[in-house]
Amino acid sequence: MGENEKKEEKVQNFKTVQNPNTYKTVYQNEPISKSKVGFGKAVLIPFFSGVVGCAVVLGTCFGIPSVRSKILNENSNTDNNTTNTQNLGYVSQVSLSNYSDTAVYAANKILPSIVGIEVEYNVNSLISMFGRQTQTSTATASGSGIIISEDGYILTNNHIVSSSSSESYYEVSEATKMTVTLFDDETKYEAKIVGTDEQTDLAVIKIEKTGLSKAEFADSDNIKVGEFAMAVGNPLGMQSSITCGVISAVNREVTDSDGKTFTLIQTDAAINSGNSGGALVNSEGKVIGVNTLKLSGTGIEGMGFAIPINSTTDVTSQLIQYSKVKRPYIGITGMDLDEQTAKANNLVTGIYVKSVDDFSAAEKAGIKIGDVIVEADGKTITTMDELNEIKNSHQIGDEMKIKVNRDGQEKELTITLGEQP
């Protein structure tokens, strides 16, 4: 063997090591001897060894779920971070499929339980052009209702089925005819009024048909501001329409155009003419309220209201059983006296008694016209609403203590509550 073949060739190769003092990577020259070896030993064996090693490692990692999940999650997080960085503050696209699925589910569940109501009235118009004459015509109104039993009982608003009124130039009669249209059914079923209650603006009507789809009620005491809400009904006669929104407020006190105050659910789901009597439902398609009114006018948007369904159950059962709601009754007409009005008339603040019904609980207890009621059941009161709230906490036949101011002297009386006629 020649001298050149025995001679070893030295080359420089860089090897990285960690300096324990600085924790920085430094480089160290290391002479490596290069001897003459075969191609198989030098290249092929290391190459195939590396391939086999990688396959074993990757196969092991992806064969263990926890390891695989960790690797994939890390990669996903890295991709998301990169995307967020590239978006420069803009939020990535979010899927609304869950919201859409919720609305579809709620609609499919409640729609078969909502009906359209059409009411006919006689309108007597007063014509004075050629002397006082009366001209009679027919008018119609529409609304919605909620099926509450499989045998045809339907809950709706009182103002839909009992809207008789009169003005100086016309008079509207009680409903002369009422028909109901069911979901996916063009047949008009004639309905009759079972009972109405003006105080709660609720009514029950009935059609002669069985096998109806009864609505399912939720607990309206548990609803929360911000949760999903859907209003269902027949706005402007458009059968089976839905609008979606959220619960805007609960226990909202609202006074209508007739001066009656209600405690209602507020929603921004659109409620239009014809939606009255329909349902306000939650994400499960369960009824949480009866659509009843909305605020309208310049600058007002998305302020609708519904009667909480929990407050309707006792009223509904009484309307079906008695055709009315039995309530305790005092038998007076009163006027609220504020401090300024009371002082101007040499009276005290409270409720001024304007009239006393004959044979009423008030008359039997000795209440007289001109008395000012200042206290009920030991509580100071100044308005009829406060008096009625205390009265309604009692049952028919209960005794109720009141204090009146008569000619500057206070007098205590005991009322045995009667039944409202």
HELIX and SHEET records of a PDB file:
HELIX    1   1 GLU A    3  LYS A    6  1                                   4    
HELIX    2   2 PHE A   39  PHE A   39  1                                   1    
HELIX    3   3 GLY A   40  LEU A   44  3                                   5    
HELIX    4   4 ILE A   45  GLY A   63  1                                  19    
HELIX    5   5 PRO A   65  ASN A   87  1                                  23    
HELIX    6   6 SER A   97  ILE A  110  1                                  14    
HELIX    7   7 LEU A  111  SER A  113  5                                   3    
HELIX    8   8 ASN A  158  VAL A  161  1                                   4    
HELIX    9   9 SER A  220  ASN A  222  5                                   3    
HELIX   10  10 PRO A  235  GLY A  237  5                                   3    
HELIX   11  11 ILE A  309  THR A  312  5                                   4    
HELIX   12  12 THR A  313  TYR A  322  1                                  10    
HELIX   13  13 GLU A  339  ALA A  344  1                                   6    
HELIX   14  14 ALA A  361  ALA A  365  1                                   5    
HELIX   15  15 MET A  384  LYS A  391  1                                   8    
SHEET    1   A 2 GLU A   9  GLN A  18  0                                        
SHEET    2   A 2 THR A  25  LYS A  34 -1                                        
SHEET    1   B 8 SER A 165  SER A 166  0                                        
SHEET    2   B 8 TYR A 170  VAL A 172 -1                                        
SHEET    3   B 8 ILE A 114  ILE A 127 -1                                        
SHEET    4   B 8 GLN A 133  ILE A 147 -1                                        
SHEET    5   B 8 TYR A 153  ASN A 157 -1                                        
SHEET    6   B 8 LEU A 202  ILE A 207 -1                                        
SHEET    7   B 8 LYS A 188  ASP A 197 -1                                        
SHEET    8   B 8 LYS A 177  THR A 181 -1                                        
SHEET    1   C 7 PHE A 228  GLY A 233  0                                        
SHEET    2   C 7 SER A 241  THR A 255 -1                                        
SHEET    3   C 7 THR A 261  THR A 267 -1                                        
SHEET    4   C 7 GLY A 304  PRO A 308 -1                                        
SHEET    5   C 7 VAL A 287  LYS A 294 -1                                        
SHEET    6   C 7 ALA A 279  VAL A 281 -1                                        
SHEET    7   C 7 PHE A 228  GLY A 233 -1                                        
SHEET    1   D 2 PRO A 328  TYR A 329  0                                        
SHEET    2   D 2 GLY A 418  GLU A 419 -1                                        
SHEET    1   E 4 ILE A 332  LEU A 337  0                                        
SHEET    2   E 4 GLY A 350  VAL A 356 -1                                        
SHEET    3   E 4 VAL A 372  ALA A 376 -1                                        
SHEET    4   E 4 LYS A 379  THR A 380 -1                                        
SHEET    1   F 5 ILE A 332  LEU A 337  0                                        
SHEET    2   F 5 GLY A 350  VAL A 356 -1                                        
SHEET    3   F 5 VAL A 372  ALA A 376 -1                                        
SHEET    4   F 5 GLU A 399  ARG A 406 -1                                        
SHEET    5   F 5 GLN A 409  THR A 416 -1                                        
END                                                                             
